[in-house]
Amino acid sequence: MSKQYSRFITILFCAVLGVFFLAVLLTPKRDFSPAENRYLQTFPKFSADSLLSGKFMSQFETFITDQFPGRDGWVGAKASMERMSGKKENNGVYFCAQDTLIARLDEPDEERLSANLGYVQTLAEKAEIPVYFSLIPGAGHVWADRLPANAPSADQSALLIRAQQDTPAARWIDLERVLIAHRDEDIFYRTDHHWTSLGARYACQALVDAMGLPAPTDKALFTKEGEVVSDSFYGTNWSTSGVRWVSPDSIVRYADDAGVTVESYPNGTAEQGALYHPEKLEEKNKYPYFLGGNQPLCILRNENRPNGPKVLIVRDSYSDTLAPMLIQSCGELHLFDVRYNLNSVAQYAAEHGIDAVLVLYSTANFVSENNMFVLGR
């Protein structure tokens, strides 16, 4: 190779780097990526300490990656190349049959799992009202036949058996059987980790029966056709995986909101809420259509059943889809999120005249939750 040719290659390489660097500097910066559903690294604050510690360069490298021109297109291209090369996973999400994206569930940390089950047991022992407990198996278990062959995944059946055995003071409700009985239906979103409104409806019927709650005030709740409110939902698995070749999901509502009032606490103080938030359907993340999204506390009241039972759910985001249906069998439904609300669950239940507590989590969220200690307070 001649010196002249080597010089040309070096200059060309430097020019390409320079063009991309200028493109990064000149491209408008984004704080948030709707497609990936996450916040992006902005230009890091410079200081001598951050430079010497390596923090500045680490954040600057992330900044270049996050703010790279056409990033969304490159992310999708990477996922497509992974698929073309024969790989069945990208960023912890499996490419499954029937255009389904399922997040991998790794074996849980034993110490965390034991501690969380212990906190449920403590709550059930100390509470003077019934404490029900149920874990929601994920799509990777219910739709195991859609997973790629030999795809590693934690044994959720074993986790559910362990949960029941280690919390004898709580009243276990088996939702695994209910969901598997309807595994041939659209009970989970194909692009998101949550169950659909249909999956939540089957679970709601099982919860009402197991907890001895009254029949819903919405008399046709478990039989009527749902209303499709959006047919363009792309969920968290779509965002994480980089997959861009699957069709969107539909969001359906079943329960009527007549006579139901909502008291929301998104910032720790009460404000008027709603069962449904149509404005959220205009955003990329449409799941907060139900109740408006995560919040420390949310209280639903059914004016059609003023003397109905008061139920408290220790919840994750799966309960947002469930709540509009379950309130039809309650006078009040209190949604308590230990991620943002560190008050004593037992004390709250006593102060608000709660008749029953339901600890309801997806399996994946329960085994990784760090704030379950709130149940033991």
C-alpha positions in Angstrom: 0.0 0.0 0.0 1.5 3.3 -1.1 2.0 6.2 1.3 -0.3 8.4 -0.9 -3.1 5.8 -0.7 -2.6 5.4 3.1 -2.8 9.2 3.5 -6.0 9.3 1.4 -7.6 6.6 3.6 -6.6 8.4 6.8 -8.0 11.7 5.6 -11.2 10.1 4.4 -11.6 8.3 7.8 -11.0 11.5 9.7 -13.4 13.4 7.4 -16.2 10.8 8.0 -15.6 11.1 11.8 -15.7 14.8 11.5 -18.9 14.8 9.5 -20.6 12.5 12.1 -19.3 14.6 15.0 -20.6 17.8 13.4 -23.9 16.1 12.7 -24.2 15.2 16.4 -23.4 18.7 17.4 -25.9 20.3 14.9 -28.7 17.9 15.3 -31.4 19.1 17.8 -31.0 17.4 21.1 -33.8 15.3 22.6 -34.4 14.7 26.3 -36.8 11.8 25.6 -37.1 9.1 23.0 -40.8 8.1 22.4 -39.8 5.1 20.3 -37.5 3.7 23.1 -39.7 5.1 25.9 -36.8 6.4 27.9 -34.9 9.6 28.8 -31.7 10.3 26.8 -28.3 11.5 28.0 -28.0 15.2 27.5 -24.6 17.0 27.3 -22.8 16.3 30.6 -21.8 19.0 33.0 -18.0 19.5 32.9 -15.8 19.8 36.0 -12.3 18.9 36.9 -13.5 16.3 39.3 -15.8 14.7 36.7 -13.0 14.6 34.2 -10.5 13.1 36.5 -12.9 10.5 37.8 -13.9 9.4 34.3 -17.5 10.3 34.9 -17.5 13.1 32.3 -16.1 10.9 29.5 -18.5 8.1 30.4 -21.5 10.4 30.2 -20.1 12.1 27.0 -19.8 8.7 25.3 -23.5 7.9 26.3 -24.4 11.4 25.0 -22.9 10.7 21.6 -24.7 7.4 21.4 -28.1 8.7 22.5 -28.0 11.8 20.4 -26.6 10.1 17.3 -28.4 11.4 14.1 -31.1 9.1 13.0 -30.8 7.0 16.2 -34.3 5.5 16.0 -33.6 4.3 12.5 -30.3 2.7 13.5 -31.9 1.0 16.5 -34.5 -0.6 14.2 -31.9 -1.5 11.6 -29.9 -3.3 14.4 -32.9 -5.3 15.4 -33.5 -6.3 11.8 -29.9 -7.4 11.3 -30.2 -9.5 14.5 -33.2 -11.2 13.1 -31.6 -11.8 9.7 -28.6 -13.3 11.3 -30.8 -15.9 13.0 -30.9 -14.4 16.4 -34.2 -14.6 18.4 -33.5 -11.9 21.0 -32.5 -8.3 21.2 -32.0 -6.3 24.4 -33.6 -9.0 26.5 -36.8 -9.3 24.3 -37.5 -12.5 22.4 -38.8 -12.4 18.8 -41.7 -14.9 19.2 -44.3 -16.6 17.0 -47.4 -14.7 15.9 -45.5 -11.4 15.9 -45.2 -11.4 19.7 -42.5 -9.8 21.7 -41.8 -11.3 25.1 -39.4 -10.0 27.6 -36.9 -12.5 29.1 -37.5 -13.3 32.8 -34.2 -14.3 34.5 -34.0 -16.4 37.6 -34.9 -14.2 40.6 -32.5 -13.2 43.3 -33.2 -15.7 46.1 -32.6 -13.2 48.9 -35.0 -10.6 47.4 -37.7 -13.2 46.6 -37.6 -14.6 50.2 -37.7 -11.2 51.7 -40.7 -10.1 49.6 -42.7 -13.2 50.4 -41.8 -12.7 54.1 -43.3 -9.1 53.9 -46.5 -10.5 52.5 -46.7 -13.0 55.2 -46.1 -10.4 57.9 -48.9 -8.2 56.5 -51.3 -11.1 56.5 -50.4 -12.1 60.1 -50.7 -8.6 61.5 -53.8 -7.4 59.6 -57.2 -7.8 61.3 -58.9 -8.2 57.9 -58.5 -10.8 55.1 -55.3 -10.4 53.0 -55.4 -12.0 49.6 -52.3 -12.7 47.5 -51.9 -13.4 43.9 -49.1 -13.2 41.3 -49.8 -12.7 37.6 -47.8 -15.1 35.4 -46.4 -13.3 32.4 -46.7 -14.0 28.7 -43.5 -16.0 28.7 -45.3 -18.6 30.8 -48.8 -18.4 29.5 -47.7 -18.1 25.9 -44.6 -20.4 26.3 -45.5 -22.1 23.0 -44.7 -18.8 21.2 -41.2 -18.6 22.6 -38.2 -19.5 20.4 -37.1 -23.1 21.0 -34.9 -23.5 24.1 -35.3 -19.9 25.1 -34.0 -19.5 28.7 -36.7 -18.2 31.1 -37.4 -18.6 34.8 -39.8 -21.3 35.8 -42.9 -19.2 36.7 -44.9 -22.2 37.8 -42.3 -23.0 40.5 -42.3 -19.3 41.6 -46.1 -19.4 41.9 -46.0 -22.6 44.0 -43.3 -21.1 46.2 -45.3 -17.9 46.7 -48.4 -19.8 47.9 -46.4 -22.1 50.2 -44.4 -19.3 51.8 -47.4 -17.1 52.7 -49.8 -19.4 54.5 -51.4 -16.5 56.4 -52.6 -15.0 53.1 -55.4 -16.3 51.0 -53.9 -17.3 47.7 -55.8 -16.7 44.5 -54.8 -18.8 41.5 -54.7 -16.7 38.3 -52.3 -19.0 36.5 -55.1 -21.5 35.9 -57.5 -18.7 34.7 -55.1 -17.2 32.2 -53.8 -20.5 30.8 -57.5 -21.6 30.2 -57.7 -18.6 27.8 -54.2 -18.8 26.4 -55.5 -19.0 22.8 -57.0 -15.5 23.2 -55.5 -12.0 23.2 -54.9 -11.8 26.9 -51.5 -10.1 26.7 -50.4 -7.4 24.3 -48.0 -8.6 21.6 -45.8 -5.5 21.9 -46.1 -4.9 25.7 -45.5 -6.8 28.9 -49.0 -6.0 30.4 -52.1 -8.1 30.1 -54.8 -6.7 27.9 -58.2 -5.6 29.1 -59.5 -9.0 28.1 -56.9 -10.8 30.3 -57.7 -8.4 33.1 -61.4 -9.1 32.7 -60.9 -12.9 33.1 -58.8 -12.2 36.2 -61.4 -9.7 37.6 -64.1 -12.4 37.4 -61.9 -14.8 39.2 -61.0 -12.2 41.9 -64.7 -11.3 42.5 -65.5 -15.0 43.0 -62.5 -15.8 45.2 -63.0 -12.7 47.4 -66.7 -13.1 47.7 -67.4 -9.7 46.2 -70.9 -8.7 45.0 -71.8 -9.0 41.3 -70.7 -6.0 39.3 -73.0 -3.0 39.1 -72.3 -3.0 35.4 -74.5 -6.0 34.9 -73.0 -7.1 31.5 -69.4 -6.5 32.4 -68.3 -10.1 31.9 -70.3 -10.7 28.7 -70.5 -7.6 26.6 -68.3 -6.6 23.7 -65.5 -4.3 24.4 -64.9 -0.9 22.8 -61.7 -0.4 20.9 -60.3 3.0 21.8 -57.0 2.6 20.0 -55.6 0.3 17.3 -52.1 1.9 17.3 -50.5 0.9 20.6 -46.8 0.0 20.6 -45.7 -1.1 24.1 -42.5 -1.4 26.2 -41.3 -4.6 24.5 -41.5 -2.9 21.1 -39.5 0.1 22.5 -36.8 -2.0 24.2 -36.4 -4.6 21.4 -35.9 -2.1 18.5 -38.3 -4.3 16.5 -40.2 -2.2 14.0 -41.8 -4.9 11.8 -44.7 -6.0 13.9 -48.2 -4.6 13.8 -49.6 -2.5 16.7 -51.9 -3.7 19.4 -55.4 -2.5 20.2 -56.6 -1.1 23.5 -60.1 -2.1 24.6 -62.3 -0.8 27.4 -65.1 -2.9 28.9 -66.3 -1.2 32.1 -68.7 1.8 32.1 -67.5 4.8 34.1 -70.9 6.0 35.0 -71.2 6.6 38.8 -67.5 6.1 39.4 -65.4 8.9 40.8 -61.6 8.9 41.0 -59.4 10.7 43.6 -55.8 10.7 42.3 -52.6 11.5 44.1 -50.0 11.9 41.4 -47.9 14.3 43.4 -49.0 13.3 46.9 -52.0 15.6 47.1 -55.6 14.8 46.1 -56.9 15.9 42.8 -59.8 14.8 40.6 -59.0 11.9 38.4 -60.8 9.7 35.9 -61.1 6.0 35.0 -60.1 6.8 31.4 -57.8 9.4 30.0 -58.4 9.8 26.2 -55.7 12.3 25.9 -53.1 9.6 26.6 -54.1 7.9 23.4 -52.5 10.7 21.5 -49.1 9.8 23.0 -46.7 7.0 22.2 -47.2 5.4 25.6 -51.0 4.8 25.5 -51.2 2.4 28.5 -51.8 5.4 31.0 -55.2 5.7 29.3 -56.3 3.7 32.3 -56.3 5.9 35.4 -53.6 8.2 34.0 -50.5 6.2 34.9 -48.5 5.3 38.0 -49.2 7.3 41.2 -48.6 6.7 45.0 -52.3 6.4 45.7 -55.6 6.3 43.8 -59.0 6.0 45.3 -62.0 4.9 43.2 -65.6 5.2 44.6 -68.6 3.6 43.1 -71.7 5.8 43.8 -73.9 2.9 42.6 -72.8 0.8 45.5 -72.3 3.3 48.4 -72.3 0.6 51.1 -70.2 -1.9 49.1 -67.0 -3.4 50.4 -63.8 -1.4 50.6 -60.8 -3.1 49.0 -57.2 -2.1 49.0 -54.9 -3.3 46.3 -51.1 -3.3 46.8 -50.5 -2.8 43.1 -48.2 -2.5 40.1 -49.3 -1.2 36.7 -51.3 -4.3 35.9 -54.0 -3.1 38.3 -54.6 0.0 36.2 -56.4 -2.1 33.6 -58.2 -4.2 36.2 -59.4 -1.4 38.5 -62.2 0.0 36.2 -63.7 -3.4 36.2 -63.1 -4.4 39.8 -64.6 -1.2 41.2 -68.0 -2.4 39.8 -68.0 -4.9 42.6 -66.8 -2.5 45.4 -67.9 0.6 47.2 -64.3 1.8 47.2 -61.1 0.6 45.7 -57.8 1.9 47.0 -54.7 1.4 44.8 -51.6 1.6 47.0 -48.2 1.7 45.2 -45.3 0.9 47.5 -42.8 2.3 45.0 -44.0 5.8 45.7 -45.9 5.4 49.0 -43.9 4.3 52.0 -46.7 4.6 54.6 -47.8 1.5 56.6 -50.3 -0.5 54.6 -51.8 -2.0 57.7 -52.2 1.4 59.3 -53.7 2.9 56.2 -56.2 0.0 56.0 -57.3 0.5 59.6 -57.7 4.2 59.2 -59.8 4.0 56.1 -62.1 1.1 57.1 -60.7 -1.3 54.5 -62.5 -4.7 54.4 -59.9 -6.7 52.5 -56.4 -6.2 51.1 -55.2 -7.7 47.9 -51.5 -8.0 47.1 -51.5 -8.3 43.3 -48.3 -8.1 41.3 -47.0 -9.5 38.1 -44.4 -12.2 38.7 -41.6 -10.2 37.1 -42.3 -7.1 39.1 -42.8 -8.9 42.4 -39.4 -10.8 42.3 -37.6 -7.5 41.6 -39.5 -5.1 43.8 -37.3 -3.3 46.4 -40.0 -1.6 48.4 -42.0 -4.5 49.5 -40.8 -3.9 53.1 -43.6 -1.4 53.3 -46.0 -4.3 53.8 -44.2 -5.3 57.0 -44.6 -1.9 58.7 
